[in-house]
Structure formats: C-alpha cells, structure tokens
Amino acid sequence: MNASLYWRPEIESLSAAQLRRLEAPLIAEQIAYVYANSAYYRQRFDAAGIRPEQVTDHASLALLPFTEKSELAAYQRQGQLFGPHQCAPTGDIIRMVGTGGSSGTPTRLGWTAKDVQAYDEMGARALWTVGCRPDDLIINCFNYRLYSGGIMDHSAFEALGATILPYGVGQSKQLLELLSHFPKQDIKGEYTLYSTPSYAVRLADLAEDMGIDLHSLPIRKGIFSGEPGLQVPGYRQRIEEAWNMRTCDFYGAAEVGVQSGECEYHQGFHFSSGGLVVAELIDPDSTEVIPMTDGAKGELVFTSIQRQACPMIRQRTHDTVQVFTDPCACGRHSFRFNVLGRSDDMFIVKGVNVFPLSVQEALLSLRPRVTGEFVIQLEHVPPTDIPPTVCVEISNDVPITEHQSLIQDIVAVISKHANFTPRVILVSPGSIASEHKTKRLYRVYEGDQTPALMPLTMEA
C-alpha cells in the first residue's frame, strides 16, 4: 500500500468488499437513528412496509423510498427551518449553510459538530486526490454568504492543513491586483485558485482589460467546482492556456457532504466518501438499482451513514454519470465517475435528449470567434418541436458584418453535436460569465428569470 496516495489510508485503501463490510453496520445504525428521530422518515418507511431492522446492508437500502431535495425544500417554504428530516435537536446544530436550487431559493442545511468533521474528512480526502497539500495557499473565490462552497469548503481546506485566503465573490479587479503583488517564492507549496470554471474565465477576460499578464502571476494550479464543463476538453484548455496553470475538476453534493476530485490522470472523479456516505447507481426512469460495473451509466443516489443533524437517505442527485471500476493509473481503486449531465437540466427537442454540456462542447469548437459562454432559454414545455433559444457570447474582435455567418456556423455545430437546431442570439462579451455559478438552462415556461443580456444580432 502506498500511504502517500491517501489522506486516510486506513479507509481509502480498502477494497470494495472490505469497505462494504465496514459500512454495513453503519447503514443499520443510521436507518435505526432516522426512524427513531424523524417522524418524516418513520412515516415514509412505514408507508413502504419497511421496518428499520430489515435494512442491514447495501443491498437492502433498495427497499427504502428515495429522498428528493425539492420535497424537503417545500417543507422549508412552509415554515420549517431545516425540514422534517431533521433528527438532531437544534441546540446541537452548530452551522447552517445553503445550497442553490432550480427555484432560486437556497435550501437550508444543518450540521452538528460531528457532521462538520465528517464533511471536512470527505473534503480533505478529495482535495488530497487533486493534489492539494498542507504547504499550498488557496484563494477561495466561492460565496461565503450562506453557500457551502464558502465556509464549508474553507473548513475542509483547513482540516487538510492548507493556508486559505477567504476572498469570496465580488471585487474582481481588486483580487487581480492583490494576486499581482503575491511573491512567487515565499511558500513551499503552490498558490491555488479555487472557484467556478466560469469565474476563472471571467477573471482572465478582466485581466486582459486591465493589462495584467496572468502568466506573470504565481497562480499555477486551479481547483474548479460548482459547474459542469471542465470535463469538456476545450474549456479546460482555455483556462489552462489563459492562466498557465494545471487544472483539477472537483465534484460536490452539498446535501450529503460528498466531495470527489480527479487525480492527475483526469480519468473521472474518485469517490472519496467511503465509510461516511454510500453511493448507488439507479436507472433514472425505472429507479431500479444498476450494478456498479465498469462503464455503467445511471443516476447517482447518496445515503449518509454517519449524519446527525439532517441525514439524507437515498437522496436522488439527478446527476447522470458513467462509473468506472477498473484500476486507475494513479493507484487508487475507489470507483470513479464522469458527470454526463443533470437529468433535471436535460430537455427534449423533437424526441432528442439534450444536455447543456453537449451545447458547450459544440460552441467551444468555434473559439476564438465565441467565448464559449452561453445560456439556453426554454420558452415551451418539453418535449417540444419548437427549438429553444441559445444566447451565445461572441468575442470582441468579430465585426458586425460577420455576425450572420457566425450564427449559421453556431446553428450548424449545435445541430451536429447536440442534435437539435436552435434559434441563436449573439450577446456581447462579458454578458454571461459571472462571479457566481453560471446557470446554463432557464426554463422560461416555469417562470425562470433570464439574466439581463445585451443582444447584438438574432437569427431571422
């Protein structure tokens, strides 16, 4: 065993069979705990005809109903602080954070001291996987006002021992000026940017406007989370070239605290939550469990097994993934996964399933005429034969005389890569990429408020 591979080798080095044996009693304890302490879970288990003592291992988890984040959010809108899945008394909860949702209203999450320690542990394992070390200095550009990426991930970096600058979001010009004055050789580790991928692009564009050469800054590593897209080769390449940095993709599921990172081989996210969260793969349509075999595709479902405040039992993530169980070249043998898209972001046009990631991959083939930033506006309830509108940022140096030909090229590449023909609106550079998470899909028919964009030209 190579202990240096792992943050917690006594857990992370276990084989899948060994880990299942370790987790089985923890599953039984967690189910008994939620049944005893949450009327919500008790009622749901009783309605399904399941006694807690029947759930003793991974296979028997399939007896239990799923938990939907949207349902818990509805209870919060009705006046509950955390929701009916709260098991620990409020006096034991030391931290409340939030996570975004399709409604735009944050879902509140409660954590006891033990829960925070478990989150930190999962985070430290994943951060170790992406190459973060105690000598590194992290510039955290996630929102510290309520959201998990700020204070919760800050806590995980500290648990690993890294130095962290809690910058948050906003004041981007001041951030670039601050970074331009960082000494290059005063730390043993690496200066690391932690942000959404779109924010790294936003900073790169802003640095060009300010006359700052990003290659002269000491930032040589980026850990990116909060948005899909870094798995699209062109997007990753754009960031790496602009900053002259290595990039690592980072996955998080805030409700259960799962964090997973890719190693240096970029062959998927290594699941890093063994002993704390159990992962299942299901068919998103039939909800039947799919075996975790190499190459299998399905939706990830998570169950917390050492959570006190607000345990999540069989929480549907709506993340459609492909899993890999073959040995990774880095030496780790936890399963890996690539996110193919979110099932609740998928839409159907003329019978074709479309994920925003496929649109992003198509647009990146047209750089540098477009920046790669875009949003999709669905005006009609899918499935539909009416094409959605795709708003695309163009680059500064595209003359207006070339707008119509660019629109034709955009329509062509999206038709080829994503199998639908869109209406296209060109918008000015800087209209879409932001300091926050960049939302790609707006369901206008449900009342989603689209961002204030600056249209330039629209397809006739």
Protein Blocks (a to p, Z undefined) as FASTA:
>chain_A
ZZklpmblmlmmpcfklmmmmmmmmmmmmmmmmmmmmmklmmmmmmnopafklpmbfklm
mmpccddfklmmmmmmnopanbpkbmbdfklpcbdcddddfkopacdddddfklmmmmmm
mmmmmmmmnopafkbccddfbdfehpaklmmmmmmmmmnopacddebgajkllmmmmmmm
pcfklpfbdcdddddfklmmmmmmmmmmnopafklpcbfbdcdehiahjlpmklmmmmmm
mnopacddddddfknopacdddfkonajadfkghkaccddddfklopacdddehiacddd
dddfbbfklccehiaekiacdddfbdcfkopacdcdddfbdfklpcceehiacdfklmmm
mmmmmpckbgoiacdddfbdcddfbdcdddddddfklcfklmmmmmmmmmmmmmmmnopa
cddddddehkloccbdcdfbdcfknopacdddddfbdcZZ
